[in-house]
Amino acid sequence: MALSMEEQRILTQIEIRLREDDPRLAHRLARLGAPRRRARTAALAAAVIIIVAAVGAAVAVAAAAL
């Protein structure tokens, strides 16, 4: 459910006050989205590793057949 314009304005004011009152806490809260990026990066890395392993296995089989 989307926020109304008034709710969005209030939320923005709260965020601004938080940054002014406790910058360290604001920074920590802003980093809460970081695990999602890490999970996506880990999934991408796993996919690349699987592809490289499959290609390596295919090359090894082809080389053994020669």
One Martini backbone bead per residue (centre of mass of N, CA, C, O) as a GRO file, in nm:
protein
   66
    1MET     BB    1   0.095   0.037   0.024
    2ALA     BB    2   0.072   0.356  -0.027
    3LEU     BB    3   0.162   0.666   0.043
    4SER     BB    4   0.078   0.952   0.128
    5MET     BB    5   0.177   1.268   0.108
    6GLU     BB    6   0.169   1.319   0.414
    7GLU     BB    7   0.326   1.066   0.501
    8GLN     BB    8   0.579   1.130   0.337
    9ARG     BB    9   0.642   1.400   0.473
   10ILE     BB   10   0.672   1.290   0.760
   11LEU     BB   11   0.895   1.085   0.700
   12THR     BB   12   1.101   1.292   0.600
   13GLN     BB   13   1.119   1.450   0.866
   14ILE     BB   14   1.219   1.216   1.038
   15GLU     BB   15   1.478   1.161   0.879
   16ILE     BB   16   1.606   1.438   0.917
   17ARG     BB   17   1.611   1.436   1.227
   18LEU     BB   18   1.780   1.183   1.259
   19ARG     BB   19   2.033   1.286   1.113
   20GLU     BB   20   2.074   1.522   1.316
   21ASP     BB   21   2.064   1.362   1.598
   22ASP     BB   22   2.169   1.055   1.463
   23PRO     BB   23   2.391   0.968   1.235
   24ARG     BB   24   2.469   0.676   1.308
   25LEU     BB   25   2.187   0.554   1.303
   26ALA     BB   26   2.113   0.641   1.018
   27HIS     BB   27   2.337   0.477   0.884
   28ARG     BB   28   2.249   0.199   0.986
   29LEU     BB   29   1.962   0.206   0.863
   30ALA     BB   30   2.056   0.247   0.564
   31ARG     BB   31   2.208  -0.047   0.562
   32LEU     BB   32   1.966  -0.257   0.554
   33GLY     BB   33   1.981  -0.300   0.229
   34ALA     BB   34   2.257  -0.451   0.187
   35PRO     BB   35   2.189  -0.760   0.203
   36ARG     BB   36   2.051  -0.773  -0.071
   37ARG     BB   37   2.303  -0.718  -0.237
   38ARG     BB   38   2.467  -0.954  -0.129
   39ALA     BB   39   2.275  -1.178  -0.221
   40ARG     BB   40   2.289  -1.111  -0.521
   41THR     BB   41   2.595  -1.142  -0.548
   42ALA     BB   42   2.608  -1.436  -0.451
   43ALA     BB   43   2.426  -1.553  -0.672
   44LEU     BB   44   2.601  -1.463  -0.909
   45ALA     BB   45   2.859  -1.609  -0.822
   46ALA     BB   46   2.739  -1.894  -0.825
   47ALA     BB   47   2.662  -1.896  -1.125
   48VAL     BB   48   2.947  -1.855  -1.234
   49ILE     BB   49   3.075  -2.105  -1.106
   50ILE     BB   50   2.893  -2.313  -1.246
   51ILE     BB   51   2.964  -2.237  -1.536
   52VAL     BB   52   3.269  -2.279  -1.516
   53ALA     BB   53   3.252  -2.577  -1.432
   54ALA     BB   54   3.101  -2.677  -1.683
   55VAL     BB   55   3.309  -2.588  -1.890
   56GLY     BB   56   3.547  -2.741  -1.770
   57ALA     BB   57   3.422  -3.023  -1.801
   58ALA     BB   58   3.381  -3.012  -2.108
   59VAL     BB   59   3.681  -2.974  -2.177
   60ALA     BB   60   3.784  -3.232  -2.041
   61VAL     BB   61   3.619  -3.430  -2.211
   62ALA     BB   62   3.723  -3.336  -2.488
   63ALA     BB   63   4.026  -3.390  -2.427
   64ALA     BB   64   3.992  -3.698  -2.364
   65ALA     BB   65   3.879  -3.771  -2.658
   66LEU     BB   66   4.159  -3.706  -2.807
   0.00000   0.00000   0.00000
